[in-house]
């Protein structure tokens, strides 16, 4: 029976298809959706309800201090980013030109449409079209938003019309960022345009920075724009777009807890973006051997770990003896509310936090 089940699963894995979008350009890994007609930069993220979202750190052992959500939107005037954090001790006491030393965002952005797009070095000349900057919602523990450019690159952008807004929530902070296209005169904002960016969240736990998490890239983004991800300006997020952007929409983690009341179990955790919770019908963790043959599948159960902000993840467990570390692969398969397979996600094999190693 086990052998027959394995063959059925393997056949399904080979025959199953993912509905692919034909609107996204090659290499695109993220999107910015169209902003509503009226945008007020006050820290209230209700305007981002339908925006493309990339959750971070939903697998972390200390969820109430680490889990967060980034949002991305655009219109003809500006690019808009939102951040919602879970944080019991929000704080940024850094000097106004060193905002990365507390809770906040380190932001990497490239609008260039020529051969310099995603170059190996950050440009220093004015109006270059690429910027490395920082935006935060706090001054010390007070709601007092700030913005600054990277030291040594202070002339690359005029900071025309830049706005940052923030507010406290019951379990953390919400921050909005407006970056007008007027600062990038060689770029025309229109549907289908592709830019590049990376989003880094800095954590302080009430003091200086002690942790950092990248959405698209890694600490290499500090050195070179070539590490940024291609992001396309679109009208709206469609289920057919999930496949191309799944790695950042539904980031996953697989690990074995260091303390367990049972025989060893492996745990798979996958984030569900707040705007897609109702649309995700089913998540399955699929184990395969190193030849691609299906070993087993385990459905994941959803859990809400913070009601405000709709922080939801899906979790599955399986016996550690089923497949030894280094001798198998794991992926998550996501189905939408029509039971159509929309995305497959693998663990991310890149250092994205405070220390090297994954």
C-alpha positions in Angstrom: 0.0 0.0 0.0 2.8 2.4 0.9 4.6 1.7 -2.4 1.3 2.3 -4.3 0.7 5.5 -2.5 4.2 6.7 -3.2 3.7 6.0 -6.9 0.4 7.9 -7.0 2.0 10.9 -5.2 4.9 10.8 -7.6 2.6 10.7 -10.6 0.6 13.6 -9.3 3.8 15.6 -8.6 4.9 15.1 -12.2 1.6 15.7 -13.8 0.4 18.6 -11.6 0.7 22.0 -13.2 0.9 25.5 -11.8 -1.2 28.2 -13.4 1.5 30.7 -14.6 1.0 34.4 -15.1 1.8 35.8 -18.6 1.8 39.4 -17.4 5.1 39.3 -15.4 8.4 39.8 -17.2 11.2 37.3 -17.0 13.1 37.3 -13.7 10.5 39.3 -11.7 10.4 38.1 -8.1 8.0 40.7 -6.6 5.4 43.3 -7.4 4.0 46.6 -6.4 0.3 47.0 -6.8 -1.6 50.1 -7.8 -2.2 52.5 -4.9 -5.7 53.8 -4.1 -6.6 57.3 -5.4 -6.0 58.9 -2.1 -2.9 58.2 0.0 -2.3 59.7 3.4 1.1 59.0 4.9 0.1 58.8 8.6 1.1 55.3 9.6 -2.3 53.8 9.1 -1.8 50.8 6.7 -5.5 50.3 5.9 -4.8 51.7 2.4 -2.4 48.7 1.9 -5.1 46.1 2.4 -4.8 44.8 -1.2 -1.1 45.5 -1.7 1.5 43.0 -2.5 3.0 41.8 0.8 6.1 40.0 1.8 6.0 38.5 5.4 9.3 38.1 7.3 10.4 36.0 10.3 7.1 34.1 10.7 9.2 31.1 11.7 11.2 32.8 14.5 11.1 31.4 18.0 10.3 34.9 19.4 7.4 35.8 17.1 6.2 38.8 19.2 9.5 40.5 18.6 10.4 39.4 15.1 7.5 38.8 12.7 6.6 41.6 10.3 5.0 42.4 7.0 6.3 44.6 4.2 3.8 46.1 1.6 4.5 47.7 -1.8 2.3 50.0 -4.0 2.8 52.7 -6.7 1.0 55.4 -8.7 2.2 58.0 -11.2 3.4 60.2 -8.3 5.4 57.9 -6.0 6.4 54.5 -4.8 4.8 53.6 -1.4 6.0 51.0 1.1 4.4 49.9 4.3 5.7 48.0 7.3 3.8 46.4 10.1 5.8 44.9 13.0 5.2 42.8 16.1 7.4 44.5 18.7 6.9 44.9 22.4 9.9 47.4 22.7 10.0 49.6 19.6 12.9 52.0 19.8 15.4 53.9 17.6 17.7 56.2 19.5 20.2 56.5 16.7 21.6 59.8 15.4 19.6 61.2 12.5 22.3 60.1 10.0 22.6 56.5 11.4 19.0 55.3 11.5 20.0 51.7 10.9 21.2 51.3 14.5 17.6 50.9 15.8 14.2 49.6 14.8 13.7 50.6 11.2 14.0 49.9 7.5 17.2 49.8 5.4 15.9 50.4 1.9 17.6 49.6 -1.5 16.0 51.0 -4.7 17.1 51.0 -8.3 14.9 52.6 -11.1 17.6 52.8 -13.8 16.4 51.5 -17.2 19.8 51.3 -18.9 22.9 49.2 -18.8 23.6 50.4 -15.2 20.4 48.8 -13.9 21.4 46.5 -11.0 25.0 47.4 -11.3 27.8 46.0 -9.1 28.4 49.3 -7.2 26.0 51.9 -5.8 26.3 55.2 -7.8 27.3 58.5 -6.1 26.4 61.0 -8.7 23.2 63.1 -8.4 20.0 61.8 -10.1 21.7 58.5 -10.7 18.4 56.6 -10.4 19.4 54.3 -7.5 19.4 55.0 -3.8 20.3 53.3 -0.5 18.4 54.9 2.3 16.7 54.4 5.7 13.2 55.2 7.1 12.0 54.7 10.6 8.9 55.5 12.6 10.6 56.5 15.9 12.9 58.9 17.7 13.8 57.0 20.8 10.5 55.4 21.8 8.4 58.4 20.6 6.3 58.3 17.4 8.5 60.7 15.4 9.3 59.4 11.8 12.7 60.1 10.2 14.5 59.5 6.9 18.1 59.6 5.8 20.4 58.7 2.9 23.4 56.5 3.2 26.5 58.3 4.4 28.9 58.9 1.5 25.9 59.0 -0.9 24.1 62.1 0.2 23.9 63.7 -3.2 22.3 60.9 -5.2 18.8 62.1 -4.4 17.1 65.5 -3.5 14.6 63.9 -1.1 11.8 65.8 -2.9 8.5 65.0 -1.3 9.7 62.1 0.8 7.3 61.3 3.6 7.3 58.9 6.5 4.4 58.3 8.8 4.0 55.9 11.8 1.7 54.9 14.6 1.6 52.4 17.4 -0.6 49.3 17.4 -1.5 47.0 20.3 1.3 44.7 19.4 3.9 46.8 17.6 4.3 49.5 15.0 3.0 50.5 11.5 5.1 52.7 9.3 4.4 54.2 5.8 7.0 55.5 3.3 6.4 57.7 0.3 9.2 58.0 -2.3 8.2 60.3 -5.2 9.4 59.5 -8.7 10.5 63.1 -9.0 13.7 62.0 -7.3 14.3 59.7 -10.3 13.8 62.0 -13.3 14.9 59.4 -15.9 12.2 56.9 -14.8 8.6 56.9 -16.1 6.2 55.1 -13.7 3.8 53.0 -15.7 2.1 49.6 -15.5 4.6 46.9 -16.5 7.7 48.9 -15.6 10.4 46.9 -13.8 12.6 48.3 -11.0 14.8 46.6 -8.4 14.7 46.7 -4.7 15.5 45.0 -1.4 13.8 45.5 2.0 15.7 45.0 5.2 14.2 45.2 8.6 16.5 46.2 11.5 15.6 45.2 15.1 16.9 46.7 18.3 14.8 45.2 21.1 14.8 48.5 22.9 18.5 49.3 22.4 21.0 49.1 19.5 20.6 47.0 16.4 21.1 43.3 17.1 19.2 41.6 14.3 18.4 42.2 10.6 16.3 40.4 8.1 16.2 40.7 4.3 13.2 40.1 2.1 14.6 39.6 -1.4 18.4 39.5 -1.0 21.0 39.4 1.7 23.6 41.6 3.3 25.3 41.6 -0.1 22.7 44.3 -1.1 24.7 46.8 1.0 27.6 46.4 -1.4 25.9 46.1 -4.8 22.5 46.7 -6.5 23.1 43.6 -8.5 21.8 41.7 -5.4 18.4 43.4 -5.6 15.3 41.7 -6.9 13.3 42.7 -10.0 9.9 44.1 -9.0 7.2 44.9 -11.5 4.6 47.6 -11.3 1.2 46.0 -11.8 -2.5 46.9 -11.4 -3.4 44.2 -8.9 -2.1 40.9 -7.5 -3.7 37.9 -9.2 -3.5 34.2 -8.2 -1.7 33.5 -11.4 1.2 35.8 -10.2 1.8 33.7 -7.1 4.2 31.3 -8.7 6.8 33.8 -9.8 6.7 35.7 -6.4 5.9 32.7 -4.1 9.4 32.7 -2.4 8.8 36.1 -0.8 5.0 35.9 -0.5 5.1 32.6 1.3 8.6 32.2 2.8 9.1 28.9 4.6 11.4 27.4 7.2 12.1 23.8 8.0 13.8 22.8 11.3 14.0 20.4 14.2 13.2 21.9 17.6 15.9 21.5 20.2 13.4 20.4 22.9 10.5 18.0 22.2 8.2 15.9 24.3 8.0 13.2 21.7 10.4 11.3 19.4 12.1 13.8 17.0 9.7 15.7 14.8 10.6 18.0 11.9 8.5 21.2 11.7 7.7 23.1 8.5 6.4 26.7 8.8 5.2 28.8 5.9 4.0 32.4 6.1 0.6 33.4 4.7 0.3 37.1 3.6 -2.6 38.9 5.4 -4.4 39.8 2.1 -4.3 36.2 0.9 -5.4 34.3 4.0 -8.9 33.7 2.6 -7.6 32.8 -0.9 -5.2 30.1 0.3 -7.2 26.9 0.6 -4.5 24.4 1.3 -0.8 24.1 1.9 1.1 20.8 1.7 4.7 20.1 2.6 6.1 17.6 0.1 9.2 15.5 0.9 11.2 14.0 -2.0 14.4 12.0 -2.2 17.4 13.3 -4.1 16.1 11.7 -7.3 12.9 13.6 -7.1 10.7 10.8 -6.0 8.0 11.7 -3.5 8.5 10.2 0.0 5.4 11.7 1.7 3.2 14.7 1.9 1.9 16.5 5.0 -0.9 19.0 5.1 -0.3 22.1 7.1 -2.7 23.6 9.6 -3.1 27.3 9.7 -2.7 29.3 12.9 -3.2 32.9 13.8 -0.4 34.1 16.1 -1.4 37.8 16.2 -5.0 38.9 15.4 -4.2 42.6 14.8 -2.5 42.7 11.5 -3.8 39.2 10.6 -0.5 37.4 11.2 -1.2 33.8 10.0 1.1 30.9 9.2 0.7 27.3 8.3 2.5 24.6 10.2 3.1 20.8 9.6 5.2 18.2 11.3 6.6 14.8 10.3 8.8 12.1 11.9 12.5 13.0 11.6 13.3 9.3 10.8 11.2 9.6 7.7 14.0 11.3 5.8 17.5 12.0 7.1 19.0 15.5 6.9 21.0 15.9 3.7 19.3 13.0 2.0 16.0 14.7 0.9 14.4 17.9 -0.3 11.3 19.7 1.0 8.9 22.0 -0.7 5.6 23.6 0.2 2.8 23.5 -2.4 0.1 26.2 -2.2 -3.4 25.8 -3.5 -5.9 28.7 -4.0 -9.6 28.7 -3.1 -10.5 27.0 -6.4 -8.2 24.2 -5.4 -5.8 25.1 -8.1 -2.1 24.7 -7.4 -0.6 28.1 -7.6 2.9 28.0 -6.1 5.8 25.8 -5.0 8.3 27.1 -2.5 11.7 25.7 -1.3 13.8 26.6 1.7 15.9 29.7 1.0 19.6 28.7 1.0 21.1 32.1 1.6 22.2 34.0 4.7 19.7 36.7 5.4 20.1 37.6 9.1 22.8 38.8 11.5 25.3 36.0 11.0 26.4 33.9 8.0 24.8 30.4 7.7 21.3 29.3 6.9 
